[in-house]
Amino acid sequence: MNHRERFVRALTGREVDRVPFMRVFGGTNHIVPDWENEYPGIGSCIDELLGFEGVYRGWQITPVNMALSQLPPRTIIEDSLNKRVVRDGDGTVRVMQKGQDFHSHIVEWPVKSRSDWLYIKEHYMQADDPTRFPSDWREKVAEYKTRDYPLQLTHKGVYGFIRNLLGDVNLAYAFYDDPELVHDIMDTYTDMAIAIWRRMVAHCDFDLIECWEDMACRNGSLISPEFFNRFMKPNYQKIAQFAREHDIPIILVDSDGNIEELTGLMLAAGVTALYPYEVQAGNDVVKMLNTYPTLGVIGGLDKNVMAQGKEAIDREMERARALIQMGRFIPGPDHFVLSDTTFANFRYFMESLREVVMTTKPGTPQQA
């Protein structure tokens, strides 16, 4: 059984010899800068050193542009010792504080009026734009056809896409003040994504569709169940219909924060798996797996134990083993590692997790 098969079988509740050992958040996707200073070159060999399976997070994305296309280049407004201020091609103005874990925040959003949206819709959202596909797409397809890793179709989020245009606060008002605008942006993006996917599935097959949302904080969802069902669910149903038509077994949603309430809403809309179930946000993965027997989960392990030492890591590994035994669970850190984590502790965490993965038989809960 190869890595691709284990990934799909584990998340869909089928019999599998073990779950995959994936980087999820870490490895070459993200290393603490100090590690490179202490161990020059670690960034280029860390995945091989720790024995991660698969590519990227454990599953792979394609270089097809699923966002706005043909944007003007980014411009630098200010560049000082402590911060950089830039204007992205879509009009977003962001401030980046240098040398911090969470260093970027947006001070100006691209859509301030309906006319801003209509300009973006007309100029940057053409599904048939040939520049969306890389020049070596045929070579990539040849590689994908012989792959042993999972491959995803990417969706920038029903909520995630519009929040990046309006911002969370402005979007919260727009649900009430201009619901037609919200519908138009959400519907237009999903329709564009599906049109691009149709071009992609004509060349190769895919294992999952991933939707980036980040639509929760530690207190729960940023929108109500009513608004989820009114604005978001119809688009997820379109995504699920596309997945059924093309035998894509997994629809995966990425959202930080406490996503327990969102889990039930997402599953009812056609989603099959979610991640990363951040521990410090209050997510209870045991509760979720027991409440929703057909739910697939990735992540769910507290990244903060890496800074607390071996005893804390060992306790988290026992938790990981118990979760794997419940079924439909692939373990990994619940977000990127912070700068208070030494490479020695990160390595101990990952090597311990690898041992747990290799020696734990997953459960096989009820299938969908």
Contacts in CASP RR format, 6 or more apart in sequence:
PFRMAT RR
TARGET T0000
AUTHOR 0000-0000-0000
METHOD contacts of the structure
MODEL  1
MNHRERFVRALTGREVDRVPFMRVFGGTNHIVPDWENEYPGIGSCIDELL
GFEGVYRGWQITPVNMALSQLPPRTIIEDSLNKRVVRDGDGTVRVMQKGQ
DFHSHIVEWPVKSRSDWLYIKEHYMQADDPTRFPSDWREKVAEYKTRDYP
LQLTHKGVYGFIRNLLGDVNLAYAFYDDPELVHDIMDTYTDMAIAIWRRM
VAHCDFDLIECWEDMACRNGSLISPEFFNRFMKPNYQKIAQFAREHDIPI
ILVDSDGNIEELTGLMLAAGVTALYPYEVQAGNDVVKMLNTYPTLGVIGG
LDKNVMAQGKEAIDREMERARALIQMGRFIPGPDHFVLSDTTFANFRYFM
ESLREVVMTTKPGTPQQA
1 9 0 8 1.000
1 16 0 8 1.000
1 17 0 8 1.000
2 148 0 8 1.000
3 20 0 8 1.000
3 53 0 8 1.000
3 54 0 8 1.000
3 58 0 8 1.000
3 148 0 8 1.000
3 149 0 8 1.000
3 150 0 8 1.000
4 147 0 8 1.000
4 148 0 8 1.000
4 149 0 8 1.000
4 150 0 8 1.000
4 207 0 8 1.000
5 16 0 8 1.000
6 16 0 8 1.000
6 17 0 8 1.000
6 18 0 8 1.000
6 19 0 8 1.000
6 20 0 8 1.000
7 20 0 8 1.000
7 22 0 8 1.000
7 58 0 8 1.000
7 59 0 8 1.000
7 149 0 8 1.000
7 150 0 8 1.000
7 207 0 8 1.000
7 330 0 8 1.000
8 14 0 8 1.000
8 150 0 8 1.000
8 207 0 8 1.000
8 208 0 8 1.000
8 249 0 8 1.000
8 250 0 8 1.000
9 15 0 8 1.000
9 16 0 8 1.000
10 16 0 8 1.000
10 19 0 8 1.000
10 20 0 8 1.000
10 327 0 8 1.000
10 328 0 8 1.000
10 329 0 8 1.000
10 330 0 8 1.000
10 362 0 8 1.000
11 249 0 8 1.000
11 250 0 8 1.000
11 252 0 8 1.000
11 272 0 8 1.000
11 273 0 8 1.000
11 296 0 8 1.000
11 298 0 8 1.000
11 328 0 8 1.000
11 330 0 8 1.000
12 249 0 8 1.000
12 250 0 8 1.000
12 272 0 8 1.000
12 296 0 8 1.000
12 328 0 8 1.000
12 367 0 8 1.000
12 368 0 8 1.000
13 294 0 8 1.000
13 296 0 8 1.000
13 327 0 8 1.000
13 328 0 8 1.000
13 363 0 8 1.000
13 364 0 8 1.000
13 365 0 8 1.000
13 367 0 8 1.000
14 364 0 8 1.000
14 367 0 8 1.000
15 364 0 8 1.000
16 362 0 8 1.000
16 364 0 8 1.000
17 361 0 8 1.000
18 357 0 8 1.000
18 358 0 8 1.000
18 360 0 8 1.000
18 361 0 8 1.000
18 362 0 8 1.000
19 324 0 8 1.000
19 329 0 8 1.000
19 330 0 8 1.000
19 331 0 8 1.000
19 357 0 8 1.000
19 360 0 8 1.000
19 362 0 8 1.000
20 53 0 8 1.000
20 54 0 8 1.000
20 58 0 8 1.000
20 330 0 8 1.000
20 357 0 8 1.000
21 51 0 8 1.000
21 52 0 8 1.000
21 53 0 8 1.000
21 353 0 8 1.000
21 354 0 8 1.000
21 357 0 8 1.000
21 358 0 8 1.000
22 52 0 8 1.000
22 53 0 8 1.000
22 54 0 8 1.000
22 57 0 8 1.000
22 58 0 8 1.000
22 59 0 8 1.000
22 298 0 8 1.000
22 330 0 8 1.000
22 332 0 8 1.000
23 29 0 8 1.000
23 47 0 8 1.000
23 50 0 8 1.000
23 52 0 8 1.000
23 57 0 8 1.000
23 58 0 8 1.000
24 57 0 8 1.000
24 58 0 8 1.000
24 275 0 8 1.000
24 276 0 8 1.000
24 298 0 8 1.000
24 299 0 8 1.000
24 330 0 8 1.000
24 332 0 8 1.000
24 333 0 8 1.000
25 57 0 8 1.000
25 276 0 8 1.000
25 303 0 8 1.000
25 332 0 8 1.000
25 333 0 8 1.000
25 334 0 8 1.000
25 335 0 8 1.000
25 336 0 8 1.000
25 337 0 8 1.000
26 333 0 8 1.000
26 336 0 8 1.000
26 337 0 8 1.000
27 43 0 8 1.000
27 46 0 8 1.000
27 47 0 8 1.000
27 50 0 8 1.000
27 52 0 8 1.000
28 43 0 8 1.000
28 44 0 8 1.000
28 46 0 8 1.000
28 47 0 8 1.000
29 56 0 8 1.000
29 57 0 8 1.000
29 336 0 8 1.000
30 336 0 8 1.000
30 337 0 8 1.000
31 42 0 8 1.000
31 43 0 8 1.000
31 46 0 8 1.000
31 337 0 8 1.000
32 337 0 8 1.000
32 338 0 8 1.000
32 339 0 8 1.000
32 341 0 8 1.000
32 343 0 8 1.000
32 346 0 8 1.000
33 99 0 8 1.000
33 339 0 8 1.000
34 339 0 8 1.000
35 42 0 8 1.000
35 43 0 8 1.000
35 343 0 8 1.000
35 346 0 8 1.000
36 42 0 8 1.000
36 43 0 8 1.000
38 343 0 8 1.000
39 343 0 8 1.000
42 49 0 8 1.000
42 343 0 8 1.000
49 347 0 8 1.000
50 347 0 8 1.000
50 350 0 8 1.000
50 351 0 8 1.000
50 354 0 8 1.000
51 354 0 8 1.000
52 58 0 8 1.000
52 350 0 8 1.000
53 149 0 8 1.000
54 60 0 8 1.000
54 148 0 8 1.000
54 149 0 8 1.000
54 150 0 8 1.000
55 149 0 8 1.000
58 149 0 8 1.000
58 150 0 8 1.000
59 149 0 8 1.000
59 150 0 8 1.000
59 151 0 8 1.000
59 152 0 8 1.000
59 207 0 8 1.000
59 208 0 8 1.000
59 210 0 8 1.000
60 147 0 8 1.000
60 149 0 8 1.000
60 150 0 8 1.000
60 151 0 8 1.000
60 152 0 8 1.000
61 152 0 8 1.000
61 154 0 8 1.000
61 210 0 8 1.000
62 140 0 8 1.000
62 144 0 8 1.000
62 151 0 8 1.000
62 152 0 8 1.000
62 153 0 8 1.000
62 154 0 8 1.000
62 200 0 8 1.000
63 134 0 8 1.000
63 140 0 8 1.000
64 132 0 8 1.000
64 133 0 8 1.000
64 134 0 8 1.000
64 137 0 8 1.000
64 154 0 8 1.000
64 196 0 8 1.000
64 200 0 8 1.000
65 131 0 8 1.000
65 132 0 8 1.000
65 133 0 8 1.000
66 132 0 8 1.000
66 154 0 8 1.000
66 155 0 8 1.000
66 156 0 8 1.000
66 193 0 8 1.000
66 196 0 8 1.000
67 156 0 8 1.000
68 90 0 8 1.000
68 120 0 8 1.000
68 124 0 8 1.000
68 125 0 8 1.000
69 124 0 8 1.000
69 125 0 8 1.000
69 126 0 8 1.000
69 129 0 8 1.000
69 131 0 8 1.000
69 132 0 8 1.000
70 123 0 8 1.000
70 124 0 8 1.000
70 126 0 8 1.000
70 129 0 8 1.000
70 131 0 8 1.000
71 88 0 8 1.000
71 89 0 8 1.000
71 90 0 8 1.000
71 124 0 8 1.000
72 89 0 8 1.000
73 89 0 8 1.000
74 86 0 8 1.000
74 87 0 8 1.000
74 88 0 8 1.000
74 89 0 8 1.000
75 86 0 8 1.000
75 87 0 8 1.000
75 89 0 8 1.000
76 84 0 8 1.000
76 85 0 8 1.000
76 86 0 8 1.000
77 85 0 8 1.000
77 86 0 8 1.000
77 87 0 8 1.000
77 93 0 8 1.000
78 84 0 8 1.000
78 85 0 8 1.000
79 85 0 8 1.000
81 98 0 8 1.000
82 97 0 8 1.000
82 98 0 8 1.000
83 95 0 8 1.000
83 96 0 8 1.000
83 97 0 8 1.000
83 98 0 8 1.000
84 95 0 8 1.000
84 96 0 8 1.000
84 98 0 8 1.000
85 93 0 8 1.000
85 94 0 8 1.000
85 95 0 8 1.000
85 96 0 8 1.000
85 107 0 8 1.000
86 93 0 8 1.000
86 94 0 8 1.000
86 96 0 8 1.000
87 93 0 8 1.000
87 108 0 8 1.000
88 94 0 8 1.000
88 110 0 8 1.000
90 110 0 8 1.000
90 120 0 8 1.000
90 124 0 8 1.000
90 165 0 8 1.000
91 108 0 8 1.000
91 110 0 8 1.000
92 106 0 8 1.000
92 108 0 8 1.000
92 109 0 8 1.000
92 110 0 8 1.000
92 164 0 8 1.000
93 106 0 8 1.000
93 107 0 8 1.000
93 108 0 8 1.000
94 104 0 8 1.000
94 105 0 8 1.000
94 106 0 8 1.000
94 107 0 8 1.000
95 104 0 8 1.000
95 105 0 8 1.000
95 106 0 8 1.000
95 107 0 8 1.000
96 103 0 8 1.000
96 104 0 8 1.000
97 103 0 8 1.000
97 104 0 8 1.000
101 338 0 8 1.000
101 339 0 8 1.000
106 167 0 8 1.000
109 165 0 8 1.000
109 166 0 8 1.000
109 167 0 8 1.000
109 170 0 8 1.000
110 116 0 8 1.000
110 120 0 8 1.000
110 165 0 8 1.000
111 117 0 8 1.000
111 120 0 8 1.000
111 165 0 8 1.000
111 166 0 8 1.000
111 170 0 8 1.000
111 185 0 8 1.000
112 170 0 8 1.000
114 178 0 8 1.000
114 181 0 8 1.000
117 165 0 8 1.000
117 181 0 8 1.000
117 184 0 8 1.000
117 185 0 8 1.000
120 165 0 8 1.000
121 184 0 8 1.000
121 188 0 8 1.000
125 188 0 8 1.000
125 189 0 8 1.000
125 192 0 8 1.000
127 192 0 8 1.000
127 195 0 8 1.000
127 196 0 8 1.000
127 199 0 8 1.000
128 195 0 8 1.000
132 196 0 8 1.000
133 199 0 8 1.000
134 140 0 8 1.000
137 203 0 8 1.000
141 203 0 8 1.000
141 204 0 8 1.000
144 151 0 8 1.000
144 204 0 8 1.000
145 204 0 8 1.000
150 207 0 8 1.000
150 208 0 8 1.000
150 250 0 8 1.000
151 204 0 8 1.000
151 205 0 8 1.000
151 206 0 8 1.000
151 207 0 8 1.000
151 208 0 8 1.000
152 206 0 8 1.000
152 207 0 8 1.000
152 208 0 8 1.000
152 209 0 8 1.000
152 210 0 8 1.000
152 252 0 8 1.000
153 197 0 8 1.000
153 200 0 8 1.000
153 201 0 8 1.000
153 206 0 8 1.000
153 208 0 8 1.000
153 209 0 8 1.000
153 210 0 8 1.000
153 248 0 8 1.000
154 193 0 8 1.000
154 209 0 8 1.000
154 210 0 8 1.000
154 212 0 8 1.000
155 190 0 8 1.000
155 193 0 8 1.000
155 209 0 8 1.000
155 210 0 8 1.000
155 211 0 8 1.000
155 212 0 8 1.000
155 239 0 8 1.000
156 164 0 8 1.000
156 189 0 8 1.000
156 193 0 8 1.000
156 211 0 8 1.000
156 212 0 8 1.000
157 189 0 8 1.000
157 211 0 8 1.000
157 212 0 8 1.000
157 213 0 8 1.000
158 186 0 8 1.000
158 189 0 8 1.000
158 190 0 8 1.000
158 211 0 8 1.000
158 213 0 8 1.000
158 231 0 8 1.000
158 232 0 8 1.000
158 235 0 8 1.000
158 236 0 8 1.000
159 171 0 8 1.000
159 186 0 8 1.000
159 213 0 8 1.000
159 215 0 8 1.000
159 222 0 8 1.000
159 223 0 8 1.000
159 232 0 8 1.000
160 212 0 8 1.000
160 213 0 8 1.000
160 214 0 8 1.000
160 215 0 8 1.000
161 185 0 8 1.000
161 186 0 8 1.000
161 189 0 8 1.000
162 171 0 8 1.000
162 182 0 8 1.000
162 185 0 8 1.000
162 186 0 8 1.000
162 189 0 8 1.000
163 171 0 8 1.000
163 214 0 8 1.000
163 215 0 8 1.000
165 185 0 8 1.000
166 174 0 8 1.000
168 222 0 8 1.000
171 182 0 8 1.000
172 222 0 8 1.000
172 223 0 8 1.000
174 181 0 8 1.000
174 182 0 8 1.000
175 182 0 8 1.000
175 223 0 8 1.000
175 227 0 8 1.000
175 231 0 8 1.000
179 231 0 8 1.000
182 231 0 8 1.000
183 231 0 8 1.000
186 231 0 8 1.000
186 232 0 8 1.000
186 235 0 8 1.000
187 234 0 8 1.000
187 235 0 8 1.000
190 235 0 8 1.000
190 238 0 8 1.000
190 239 0 8 1.000
191 238 0 8 1.000
194 238 0 8 1.000
194 239 0 8 1.000
194 242 0 8 1.000
197 209 0 8 1.000
197 242 0 8 1.000
200 206 0 8 1.000
201 246 0 8 1.000
205 246 0 8 1.000
205 247 0 8 1.000
205 248 0 8 1.000
206 246 0 8 1.000
206 248 0 8 1.000
207 248 0 8 1.000
207 249 0 8 1.000
207 250 0 8 1.000
208 248 0 8 1.000
208 249 0 8 1.000
208 250 0 8 1.000
208 251 0 8 1.000
208 252 0 8 1.000
208 273 0 8 1.000
209 239 0 8 1.000
209 242 0 8 1.000
209 243 0 8 1.000
209 248 0 8 1.000
209 250 0 8 1.000
209 251 0 8 1.000
209 252 0 8 1.000
210 252 0 8 1.000
210 253 0 8 1.000
210 254 0 8 1.000
211 236 0 8 1.000
211 239 0 8 1.000
211 251 0 8 1.000
211 252 0 8 1.000
211 253 0 8 1.000
211 254 0 8 1.000
211 271 0 8 1.000
212 254 0 8 1.000
213 253 0 8 1.000
213 254 0 8 1.000
213 255 0 8 1.000
214 254 0 8 1.000
214 255 0 8 1.000
214 256 0 8 1.000
215 221 0 8 1.000
215 222 0 8 1.000
215 223 0 8 1.000
215 255 0 8 1.000
215 262 0 8 1.000
216 222 0 8 1.000
216 255 0 8 1.000
216 256 0 8 1.000
216 257 0 8 1.000
216 258 0 8 1.000
216 259 0 8 1.000
216 262 0 8 1.000
216 281 0 8 1.000
217 257 0 8 1.000
217 258 0 8 1.000
217 281 0 8 1.000
218 257 0 8 1.000
218 258 0 8 1.000
218 280 0 8 1.000
218 281 0 8 1.000
218 282 0 8 1.000
219 258 0 8 1.000
220 257 0 8 1.000
220 258 0 8 1.000
220 259 0 8 1.000
220 260 0 8 1.000
220 261 0 8 1.000
220 262 0 8 1.000
220 281 0 8 1.000
221 228 0 8 1.000
221 259 0 8 1.000
221 261 0 8 1.000
221 262 0 8 1.000
221 265 0 8 1.000
223 231 0 8 1.000
223 232 0 8 1.000
225 261 0 8 1.000
225 265 0 8 1.000
228 262 0 8 1.000
228 265 0 8 1.000
228 269 0 8 1.000
229 265 0 8 1.000
232 269 0 8 1.000
233 265 0 8 1.000
233 268 0 8 1.000
233 269 0 8 1.000
236 251 0 8 1.000
236 266 0 8 1.000
236 269 0 8 1.000
236 270 0 8 1.000
236 271 0 8 1.000
237 269 0 8 1.000
237 270 0 8 1.000
239 251 0 8 1.000
239 270 0 8 1.000
240 251 0 8 1.000
240 269 0 8 1.000
240 270 0 8 1.000
240 271 0 8 1.000
242 248 0 8 1.000
243 249 0 8 1.000
243 251 0 8 1.000
249 272 0 8 1.000
250 272 0 8 1.000
250 273 0 8 1.000
251 270 0 8 1.000
251 271 0 8 1.000
251 272 0 8 1.000
251 273 0 8 1.000
252 271 0 8 1.000
252 272 0 8 1.000
252 273 0 8 1.000
252 274 0 8 1.000
252 275 0 8 1.000
252 298 0 8 1.000
253 262 0 8 1.000
253 266 0 8 1.000
253 271 0 8 1.000
253 273 0 8 1.000
253 274 0 8 1.000
253 275 0 8 1.000
254 274 0 8 1.000
254 275 0 8 1.000
254 276 0 8 1.000
255 262 0 8 1.000
255 274 0 8 1.000
256 276 0 8 1.000
256 278 0 8 1.000
256 281 0 8 1.000
256 335 0 8 1.000
257 278 0 8 1.000
257 281 0 8 1.000
257 283 0 8 1.000
258 278 0 8 1.000
258 281 0 8 1.000
258 282 0 8 1.000
258 283 0 8 1.000
259 274 0 8 1.000
259 277 0 8 1.000
259 281 0 8 1.000
259 283 0 8 1.000
260 282 0 8 1.000
260 283 0 8 1.000
260 284 0 8 1.000
260 287 0 8 1.000
260 288 0 8 1.000
262 274 0 8 1.000
263 274 0 8 1.000
263 288 0 8 1.000
263 291 0 8 1.000
263 292 0 8 1.000
263 295 0 8 1.000
264 292 0 8 1.000
266 274 0 8 1.000
267 292 0 8 1.000
267 294 0 8 1.000
267 295 0 8 1.000
272 294 0 8 1.000
272 295 0 8 1.000
272 296 0 8 1.000
272 368 0 8 1.000
273 295 0 8 1.000
273 296 0 8 1.000
273 297 0 8 1.000
273 298 0 8 1.000
273 328 0 8 1.000
274 295 0 8 1.000
274 296 0 8 1.000
274 297 0 8 1.000
274 298 0 8 1.000
275 297 0 8 1.000
275 298 0 8 1.000
275 299 0 8 1.000
275 300 0 8 1.000
276 298 0 8 1.000
276 299 0 8 1.000
276 300 0 8 1.000
276 332 0 8 1.000
276 333 0 8 1.000
276 334 0 8 1.000
276 335 0 8 1.000
277 283 0 8 1.000
277 285 0 8 1.000
277 288 0 8 1.000
277 297 0 8 1.000
277 299 0 8 1.000
277 300 0 8 1.000
277 334 0 8 1.000
278 300 0 8 1.000
278 334 0 8 1.000
278 335 0 8 1.000
279 300 0 8 1.000
279 301 0 8 1.000
279 302 0 8 1.000
279 303 0 8 1.000
279 304 0 8 1.000
279 334 0 8 1.000
280 302 0 8 1.000
280 304 0 8 1.000
280 334 0 8 1.000
283 300 0 8 1.000
283 334 0 8 1.000
285 297 0 8 1.000
285 300 0 8 1.000
285 323 0 8 1.000
285 329 0 8 1.000
286 322 0 8 1.000
286 323 0 8 1.000
286 326 0 8 1.000
288 295 0 8 1.000
288 297 0 8 1.000
289 295 0 8 1.000
289 296 0 8 1.000
289 297 0 8 1.000
289 323 0 8 1.000
289 326 0 8 1.000
289 327 0 8 1.000
289 328 0 8 1.000
289 329 0 8 1.000
289 365 0 8 1.000
290 326 0 8 1.000
293 365 0 8 1.000
293 366 0 8 1.000
294 328 0 8 1.000
294 365 0 8 1.000
294 366 0 8 1.000
294 367 0 8 1.000
294 368 0 8 1.000
295 328 0 8 1.000
296 328 0 8 1.000
296 329 0 8 1.000
297 323 0 8 1.000
297 328 0 8 1.000
297 329 0 8 1.000
297 330 0 8 1.000
298 329 0 8 1.000
298 330 0 8 1.000
298 332 0 8 1.000
299 330 0 8 1.000
299 331 0 8 1.000
299 332 0 8 1.000
299 333 0 8 1.000
299 334 0 8 1.000
300 323 0 8 1.000
300 331 0 8 1.000
300 332 0 8 1.000
300 333 0 8 1.000
300 334 0 8 1.000
301 316 0 8 1.000
301 319 0 8 1.000
301 320 0 8 1.000
301 331 0 8 1.000
301 332 0 8 1.000
301 333 0 8 1.000
301 334 0 8 1.000
301 353 0 8 1.000
302 316 0 8 1.000
302 334 0 8 1.000
303 333 0 8 1.000
303 334 0 8 1.000
303 335 0 8 1.000
303 336 0 8 1.000
303 337 0 8 1.000
303 338 0 8 1.000
303 341 0 8 1.000
304 338 0 8 1.000
305 312 0 8 1.000
305 313 0 8 1.000
305 315 0 8 1.000
305 316 0 8 1.000
305 349 0 8 1.000
306 313 0 8 1.000
306 333 0 8 1.000
306 337 0 8 1.000
306 341 0 8 1.000
306 345 0 8 1.000
306 346 0 8 1.000
306 349 0 8 1.000
307 338 0 8 1.000
307 340 0 8 1.000
307 341 0 8 1.000
307 342 0 8 1.000
307 345 0 8 1.000
309 345 0 8 1.000
309 348 0 8 1.000
310 345 0 8 1.000
310 348 0 8 1.000
313 345 0 8 1.000
313 348 0 8 1.000
313 349 0 8 1.000
313 352 0 8 1.000
314 352 0 8 1.000
316 349 0 8 1.000
317 352 0 8 1.000
317 353 0 8 1.000
317 355 0 8 1.000
317 356 0 8 1.000
320 331 0 8 1.000
320 332 0 8 1.000
320 353 0 8 1.000
320 356 0 8 1.000
321 356 0 8 1.000
321 360 0 8 1.000
323 329 0 8 1.000
323 331 0 8 1.000
324 331 0 8 1.000
324 356 0 8 1.000
324 357 0 8 1.000
324 360 0 8 1.000
324 362 0 8 1.000
324 363 0 8 1.000
325 360 0 8 1.000
325 361 0 8 1.000
325 362 0 8 1.000
325 363 0 8 1.000
326 363 0 8 1.000
326 365 0 8 1.000
327 362 0 8 1.000
327 363 0 8 1.000
327 364 0 8 1.000
327 365 0 8 1.000
328 365 0 8 1.000
329 362 0 8 1.000
331 353 0 8 1.000
331 356 0 8 1.000
331 357 0 8 1.000
332 353 0 8 1.000
333 349 0 8 1.000
337 346 0 8 1.000
END
